[in-house]
Amino acid sequence: MKRIFEFNKLENLSNKEIAALMKVFDKTVRNKLSNALKTIKLKITTR
């Protein structure tokens, strides 16, 4: 999940590009990004 987030936010790769690099489905990338953002928001709001 961390690597997908880094590819998307730091390296500005699209979901399709990340999916091709990691040999996973596009939907998997979307789900992992969504989970990562939820986790980050939760950690920020609970501090």
Distance bins in CASP14 RR format, pairs under 12 A and 6 or more apart:
PFRMAT RR
TARGET T0000
AUTHOR 0000-0000-0000
RMODE 2
METHOD distances of the structure
MODEL  1
1 7 0 0 0 0 0 1 0 0 0 0 0
1 8 0 0 0 0 0 1 0 0 0 0 0
1 18 0 0 0 0 0 1 0 0 0 0 0
1 22 0 0 0 0 0 1 0 0 0 0 0
1 24 0 0 0 0 0 1 0 0 0 0 0
1 28 0 0 0 0 0 1 0 0 0 0 0
1 29 0 0 0 0 0 1 0 0 0 0 0
1 30 0 0 0 0 0 1 0 0 0 0 0
1 31 0 0 0 0 1 0 0 0 0 0 0
1 32 1 0 1 0 0 0 0 0 0 0 0
1 33 0 0 0 0 1 0 0 0 0 0 0
1 34 0 0 0 0 1 0 0 0 0 0 0
1 35 1 0 0 1 0 0 0 0 0 0 0
1 36 1 0 1 0 0 0 0 0 0 0 0
1 37 0 0 0 0 0 1 0 0 0 0 0
1 38 0 0 0 0 0 1 0 0 0 0 0
1 39 1 0 0 1 0 0 0 0 0 0 0
1 40 0 0 0 0 0 1 0 0 0 0 0
2 8 0 0 0 0 0 1 0 0 0 0 0
2 9 0 0 0 0 0 1 0 0 0 0 0
2 10 0 0 0 0 0 1 0 0 0 0 0
2 32 0 0 0 0 1 0 0 0 0 0 0
2 33 0 0 0 0 0 1 0 0 0 0 0
2 35 0 0 0 0 0 1 0 0 0 0 0
2 36 1 0 0 1 0 0 0 0 0 0 0
2 39 0 0 0 0 0 1 0 0 0 0 0
2 40 0 0 0 0 0 1 0 0 0 0 0
3 9 0 0 0 0 0 1 0 0 0 0 0
3 10 0 0 0 0 0 1 0 0 0 0 0
3 11 0 0 0 0 0 1 0 0 0 0 0
3 13 0 0 0 0 0 1 0 0 0 0 0
3 18 0 0 0 0 1 0 0 0 0 0 0
3 21 0 0 0 0 1 0 0 0 0 0 0
3 22 1 0 0 1 0 0 0 0 0 0 0
3 24 0 0 0 0 0 1 0 0 0 0 0
3 29 0 0 0 0 0 1 0 0 0 0 0
3 32 0 0 0 0 1 0 0 0 0 0 0
3 33 0 0 0 0 0 1 0 0 0 0 0
3 36 0 0 0 0 0 1 0 0 0 0 0
4 10 0 0 0 0 0 1 0 0 0 0 0
4 11 0 0 0 0 0 1 0 0 0 0 0
4 13 0 0 0 0 1 0 0 0 0 0 0
4 14 0 0 0 0 0 1 0 0 0 0 0
4 15 0 0 0 0 1 0 0 0 0 0 0
4 17 0 0 0 0 0 1 0 0 0 0 0
4 18 1 0 1 0 0 0 0 0 0 0 0
4 19 0 0 0 0 1 0 0 0 0 0 0
4 21 0 0 0 0 1 0 0 0 0 0 0
4 22 1 0 0 1 0 0 0 0 0 0 0
4 24 0 0 0 0 1 0 0 0 0 0 0
4 26 0 0 0 0 0 1 0 0 0 0 0
4 28 0 0 0 0 1 0 0 0 0 0 0
4 29 1 0 1 0 0 0 0 0 0 0 0
4 30 0 0 0 0 1 0 0 0 0 0 0
4 31 0 0 0 0 1 0 0 0 0 0 0
4 32 1 0 1 0 0 0 0 0 0 0 0
4 33 1 0 0 1 0 0 0 0 0 0 0
4 34 0 0 0 0 0 1 0 0 0 0 0
4 35 0 0 0 0 1 0 0 0 0 0 0
4 36 1 0 0 1 0 0 0 0 0 0 0
4 37 0 0 0 0 0 1 0 0 0 0 0
5 11 0 0 0 0 0 1 0 0 0 0 0
5 13 0 0 0 0 0 1 0 0 0 0 0
5 15 0 0 0 0 0 1 0 0 0 0 0
5 18 0 0 0 0 1 0 0 0 0 0 0
5 29 0 0 0 0 0 1 0 0 0 0 0
5 32 1 0 0 1 0 0 0 0 0 0 0
5 33 1 0 0 1 0 0 0 0 0 0 0
5 34 0 0 0 0 0 1 0 0 0 0 0
5 35 0 0 0 0 1 0 0 0 0 0 0
5 36 1 0 1 0 0 0 0 0 0 0 0
5 37 0 0 0 0 1 0 0 0 0 0 0
5 38 0 0 0 0 0 1 0 0 0 0 0
5 39 0 0 0 0 1 0 0 0 0 0 0
5 40 0 0 0 0 1 0 0 0 0 0 0
6 12 0 0 0 0 0 1 0 0 0 0 0
6 13 0 0 0 0 1 0 0 0 0 0 0
6 18 0 0 0 0 1 0 0 0 0 0 0
6 21 0 0 0 0 0 1 0 0 0 0 0
6 22 0 0 0 0 0 1 0 0 0 0 0
6 32 0 0 0 0 0 1 0 0 0 0 0
6 33 0 0 0 0 0 1 0 0 0 0 0
6 36 0 0 0 0 1 0 0 0 0 0 0
7 13 1 0 1 0 0 0 0 0 0 0 0
7 14 0 0 0 0 1 0 0 0 0 0 0
7 15 0 0 0 0 1 0 0 0 0 0 0
7 16 0 0 0 0 0 1 0 0 0 0 0
7 17 1 0 0 1 0 0 0 0 0 0 0
7 18 1 0 1 0 0 0 0 0 0 0 0
7 19 0 0 0 0 0 1 0 0 0 0 0
7 20 0 0 0 0 0 1 0 0 0 0 0
7 21 1 0 0 1 0 0 0 0 0 0 0
7 22 0 0 0 0 1 0 0 0 0 0 0
7 24 0 0 0 0 0 1 0 0 0 0 0
7 29 0 0 0 0 1 0 0 0 0 0 0
7 32 0 0 0 0 0 1 0 0 0 0 0
7 33 0 0 0 0 1 0 0 0 0 0 0
7 36 0 0 0 0 0 1 0 0 0 0 0
8 14 0 0 0 0 1 0 0 0 0 0 0
8 15 1 0 0 1 0 0 0 0 0 0 0
8 16 0 0 0 0 0 1 0 0 0 0 0
8 17 0 0 0 0 1 0 0 0 0 0 0
8 18 1 0 0 1 0 0 0 0 0 0 0
8 19 0 0 0 0 0 1 0 0 0 0 0
8 21 0 0 0 0 0 1 0 0 0 0 0
8 22 0 0 0 0 0 1 0 0 0 0 0
8 29 1 0 0 1 0 0 0 0 0 0 0
8 30 0 0 0 0 1 0 0 0 0 0 0
8 32 0 0 0 0 1 0 0 0 0 0 0
8 33 1 0 1 0 0 0 0 0 0 0 0
8 34 0 0 0 0 0 1 0 0 0 0 0
8 36 0 0 0 0 1 0 0 0 0 0 0
8 37 0 0 0 0 1 0 0 0 0 0 0
9 18 0 0 0 0 0 1 0 0 0 0 0
9 33 0 0 0 0 1 0 0 0 0 0 0
9 36 0 0 0 0 1 0 0 0 0 0 0
9 37 0 0 0 0 1 0 0 0 0 0 0
9 40 0 0 0 0 0 1 0 0 0 0 0
10 18 0 0 0 0 0 1 0 0 0 0 0
11 17 0 0 0 0 1 0 0 0 0 0 0
11 18 0 0 0 0 1 0 0 0 0 0 0
11 21 0 0 0 0 1 0 0 0 0 0 0
12 18 0 0 0 0 0 1 0 0 0 0 0
13 19 0 0 0 0 1 0 0 0 0 0 0
13 20 0 0 0 0 1 0 0 0 0 0 0
13 21 1 0 0 1 0 0 0 0 0 0 0
13 22 0 0 0 0 0 1 0 0 0 0 0
13 29 0 0 0 0 1 0 0 0 0 0 0
13 33 0 0 0 0 0 1 0 0 0 0 0
14 20 0 0 0 0 1 0 0 0 0 0 0
14 21 0 0 0 0 0 1 0 0 0 0 0
14 26 0 0 0 0 1 0 0 0 0 0 0
14 29 0 0 0 0 1 0 0 0 0 0 0
14 30 0 0 0 0 0 1 0 0 0 0 0
14 33 0 0 0 0 0 1 0 0 0 0 0
15 21 0 0 0 0 0 1 0 0 0 0 0
15 22 0 0 0 0 0 1 0 0 0 0 0
15 24 0 0 0 0 0 1 0 0 0 0 0
15 25 0 0 0 0 1 0 0 0 0 0 0
15 26 1 0 1 0 0 0 0 0 0 0 0
15 27 0 0 0 0 1 0 0 0 0 0 0
15 28 0 0 0 0 1 0 0 0 0 0 0
15 29 1 0 1 0 0 0 0 0 0 0 0
15 30 1 0 1 0 0 0 0 0 0 0 0
15 31 0 0 0 0 0 1 0 0 0 0 0
15 32 0 0 0 0 1 0 0 0 0 0 0
15 33 1 0 0 1 0 0 0 0 0 0 0
15 34 0 0 0 0 0 1 0 0 0 0 0
16 22 0 0 0 0 0 1 0 0 0 0 0
16 24 0 0 0 0 0 1 0 0 0 0 0
16 25 0 0 0 0 0 1 0 0 0 0 0
16 26 1 0 1 0 0 0 0 0 0 0 0
16 27 0 0 0 0 0 1 0 0 0 0 0
16 28 0 0 0 0 0 1 0 0 0 0 0
16 29 0 0 0 0 1 0 0 0 0 0 0
16 30 0 0 0 0 0 1 0 0 0 0 0
17 24 0 0 0 0 0 1 0 0 0 0 0
17 26 0 0 0 0 1 0 0 0 0 0 0
17 29 0 0 0 0 1 0 0 0 0 0 0
18 24 0 0 0 0 1 0 0 0 0 0 0
18 25 0 0 0 0 0 1 0 0 0 0 0
18 26 0 0 0 0 1 0 0 0 0 0 0
18 27 0 0 0 0 0 1 0 0 0 0 0
18 28 0 0 0 0 1 0 0 0 0 0 0
18 29 1 0 1 0 0 0 0 0 0 0 0
18 30 0 0 0 0 1 0 0 0 0 0 0
18 31 0 0 0 0 0 1 0 0 0 0 0
18 32 0 0 0 0 1 0 0 0 0 0 0
18 33 0 0 0 0 1 0 0 0 0 0 0
19 25 1 0 0 1 0 0 0 0 0 0 0
19 26 1 0 1 0 0 0 0 0 0 0 0
19 27 0 0 0 0 1 0 0 0 0 0 0
19 28 1 0 0 1 0 0 0 0 0 0 0
19 29 1 0 1 0 0 0 0 0 0 0 0
19 30 0 0 0 0 1 0 0 0 0 0 0
19 31 0 0 0 0 0 1 0 0 0 0 0
19 32 0 0 0 0 0 1 0 0 0 0 0
19 33 0 0 0 0 0 1 0 0 0 0 0
20 26 0 0 0 0 1 0 0 0 0 0 0
20 28 0 0 0 0 0 1 0 0 0 0 0
20 29 0 0 0 0 1 0 0 0 0 0 0
21 29 0 0 0 0 1 0 0 0 0 0 0
22 28 0 0 0 0 1 0 0 0 0 0 0
22 29 1 0 0 1 0 0 0 0 0 0 0
22 32 0 0 0 0 1 0 0 0 0 0 0
23 29 0 0 0 0 0 1 0 0 0 0 0
24 30 0 0 0 0 0 1 0 0 0 0 0
24 31 0 0 0 0 1 0 0 0 0 0 0
24 32 0 0 0 0 1 0 0 0 0 0 0
24 33 0 0 0 0 0 1 0 0 0 0 0
25 31 0 0 0 0 1 0 0 0 0 0 0
25 32 0 0 0 0 0 1 0 0 0 0 0
26 32 0 0 0 0 0 1 0 0 0 0 0
26 33 0 0 0 0 0 1 0 0 0 0 0
27 33 0 0 0 0 0 1 0 0 0 0 0
27 34 0 0 0 0 0 1 0 0 0 0 0
28 34 0 0 0 0 0 1 0 0 0 0 0
28 35 0 0 0 0 0 1 0 0 0 0 0
29 35 0 0 0 0 0 1 0 0 0 0 0
29 36 0 0 0 0 0 1 0 0 0 0 0
30 36 0 0 0 0 0 1 0 0 0 0 0
30 37 0 0 0 0 0 1 0 0 0 0 0
31 37 0 0 0 0 0 1 0 0 0 0 0
31 38 0 0 0 0 0 1 0 0 0 0 0
32 38 0 0 0 0 0 1 0 0 0 0 0
32 39 0 0 0 0 0 1 0 0 0 0 0
33 39 0 0 0 0 0 1 0 0 0 0 0
33 40 0 0 0 0 0 1 0 0 0 0 0
34 40 0 0 0 0 0 1 0 0 0 0 0
34 41 0 0 0 0 0 1 0 0 0 0 0
35 41 0 0 0 0 0 1 0 0 0 0 0
35 42 0 0 0 0 0 1 0 0 0 0 0
36 42 0 0 0 0 0 1 0 0 0 0 0
36 43 0 0 0 0 0 1 0 0 0 0 0
37 43 0 0 0 0 0 1 0 0 0 0 0
37 44 0 0 0 0 0 1 0 0 0 0 0
38 44 0 0 0 0 0 1 0 0 0 0 0
38 45 0 0 0 0 0 1 0 0 0 0 0
39 45 0 0 0 0 0 1 0 0 0 0 0
39 46 0 0 0 0 0 1 0 0 0 0 0
40 46 0 0 0 0 0 1 0 0 0 0 0
40 47 0 0 0 0 0 1 0 0 0 0 0
41 47 0 0 0 0 0 1 0 0 0 0 0
END
